[in-house]
């Protein structure tokens, strides 16, 4: 049935697709997309081969599936173990829409990431081509920012240089960039970084109140960490990811 649905290609019919850089963004994205739609949307997680290859290594995926926050999974490339396996990002996206009838898809690497301290030497740079693939296939590409104030390294303070590099230089299409509502000083830092990098002009910025992400993650016992830091140490990181989930639910068709 899957082969029949995909053999002639097709497009995503405007399906929102959140493409995240880190596996730790997956839980807040899925949680807030489901919560914002009263769990009416069908959500598919697509795991590429940018980091760990077996989806079974992810405790987060198991927890999200057990709570009904992920409906189906697809692995592609050298990654394996999803409900369906695809050759590349294009067939994976189409499978999400045509085979599993997704209202929203989330693309994010499995556990782990490689970074070298150089501008382009990080595995999360693959976020850029994936966002372009979504746009090319007729989807609504959504790019959550990697935001944090707990890491004192300058290149990861405020908006990580990873996000700035991907959105300023790598992505070729205009994408939606959700911005969580933050306190005054932190908001100024974020907007100044976006402006300096030219992202405020190049992409479509959408402010989203995602404050509820933190309490909902606690209620669901989604104890995710990023670089060893959790909700208390890096609330902005999780709100930024949650904002992407909310925006995806808003943009989805067929559930409201």
N, C-alpha and C positions, 0 to 999 in steps of 0.2 A: 504493500500500500504506500509506503514511504517513497519507493522508487517511482511509482506512477505519479505521485504528487509533485515530484521534483524534476522529472525527466525533460520537461519543456521549459524549465526555468521559471520566470515570473518575477514579481517584486513584492516588497514588504507591505504595500498598501497603506503606507503611513504609520506603521507600527512604531511606537517609541522603543528605542533601544538605548539602555544606559551602558556605556563602555567605561569601566573603571580601571584604574591602574593596579590596585592592590586587592588581594583576597579579603583583607580585613574590612573593606568597604562593602562587601557583599551582604552581610547581615542587615545593616541599617537600610540599605537600598531596598532589599526585598521586604523587610518589615514595614517600612513606611509606604511602599507602593500598595501593599495589601491593606494596611490600616486605612489609608486614604480612600480606598475604593470599597471599604467594608468587606474586604476579602472576596470581592466579586470578579476581579480580574484573574485571568489565567496567566501565570508567570513562568517563564522558562529560563533556566540558568544555562548559559553556554560557557564551557570551560575550554580555553585554548591551551596550547602547549608552550606557553611562555615561562612556566615555572614547573612545579610538580606535575607529573604526567598522569598518575592514577587518581581519579576523582575520589576513590575510597580513602585517600589520605586525609581528606577534609572532614574534621569533626563538625565544622560549621555547616557544611552542606547537609550532613545527617540531621543535625538539630533543626535546621530550617525546613527540611522535608517532613520531619516528624511533627512539626507545628503547622504544617500546611502553608508555609510561606514560600515554598518552591513547589511547583506542580510537576515539572519534568526537567530533566537535565540532558544536555547534549555535550559531548566532548568532540573536539576536532583536531586535525593534524596528528601529532604523535601522542596526544592525550587520549585516555581511554577510560571506559567504565561507565559512561553516561547511559541514560535510557536509550539514546540513539548515538551513533558515532558518524561523524561527517569528515569529509576529506579536507575542507578548508572553511574559512569564515563565511564565504558566500553560500555554500550549501548548508552550513550550520544555521545561518540566519533564515534561509528559506524553509528549512525543516521546522524551525521554531514556529513559523507562521503557517506553513501549509500542512505540516504533519500533526503538530501539537496544538494548532489553532491558538497560539499565544496572543494575548492582548499587549503584553509587555515582555521584552527579553532583556536579560542582563548578561553582559560579557565581562568576565573578570578572570584573571589568571588563578590557578590553584595556589596552594600554600607555597610561600617562598618568593623571593625576588633577588635579582642580582644587581648590585650597584658598584661602580668603580671609582666614584668621586670625580668622574669626568662628565662633560656636558651631555654626550650622547651614549655613554656606556652604562645604560641601565635597561633591564628587560622590560620595564613598564613603558618604554618608548613605543612599543607595539600598540599602545592605546590609540596612537595617531592614525595609522593605516586602518585600524578596525573602525574608527569613527568615519573615515572616508568610505569604507565599504558599506556601512549603514546608509550613508547619504546616496551612494551610487545605486543601491538596491531599492531606493524609494522609501526608506525609513526615516524616522525623526531621531537624529543622533543627539544624545545627551551626555555631556562630559562633566562628571563631578570633579571638583577641585580637591587636590590633596592639601588640606589646610591643617596647620598645627602651630601651637605656640609653646609646646612643652619641650621641643627639640631646640636647643640653643645654637645649633649649627646654622650659620647664616643662610646657607643654601636651602635649608628646609624650614626656615622661620616664616610664619605667615603662610603664603602659598609656596609650596615646594618648587624648586627649580625644575623638577620633573614635569609638573603640570604646566609651568610657564613655557618650557621648551616645546612640549607637545602641542600646545594650543597656539603658540606664536609662530612656530617654525615648521612643524611636521604636518599638522592637519591642513588640508587644502580646501575643505568645504566649510561653510558657515555652520556652526553647531550651536546647540543650546547649552549654556553654562549656568547651572543653578547656583545661586549665592545664598547661603544661610544668613538670616538676620543675626548680626553680632553686636556686641557692645561698641560704643563710640570709637575708642582708640583702635580696637582690633579691626573694625570696619574700615577705618581710614587706611590702615596698613594694607588691607586686601585691595581696596579700590586703587590705591596708589600703585601697587604692583601690577594690577591689570592694565592700568592706563600706561604705565611706563613700558610694558611689554607689547602694547598695541592690541591687546586682546579685547579691550572694551569696544574697539572699533571693528575688529575682525569678526567677532562672534556675537551671538545674541545672549546678553546677560539677563537672567530672570531671578529676581529676589524672592526667596521662599522662606516662610517662617517654619523652621524645622525643630524648634525647641523641644517639642513633645518627643522627639527621637530618644532622648536620654532616659526619660521615665519609662517609656515603652520597652526599651531594651532591658532595663532593670526588671520590669514586670515579667518579661519573657525569659529572664535569666540568660540573655545572650551576652555572655561574658567575653567579648572579643577584645583583643588588644592590638595595638599598632606599635611596632618597635618596642614592645614590652610595656606600653602605657595604655591604661584603660579609660573608661568613661570620665572618671574624675580628673585625670591628668590631661586628657586631650578631648574635651567635649566638642570643640569646634570641628575636629576631624570627623566625628560621628554625625554631627549635625549636617555637615557638608554632604556626606553620603546620603543621609536621610532626605535632604532637600532634593536630591536627584530622584529618589524613589517617589516622592510626592509629585514632582513635576511629571514623571513618567505616567503616573496614574491619571493626572489631569489631562494629559495629552492622549490617553488611550481612548479608543472608540469601542462602543459595544457593551460597556459595563454599567453606565449611568442610567 
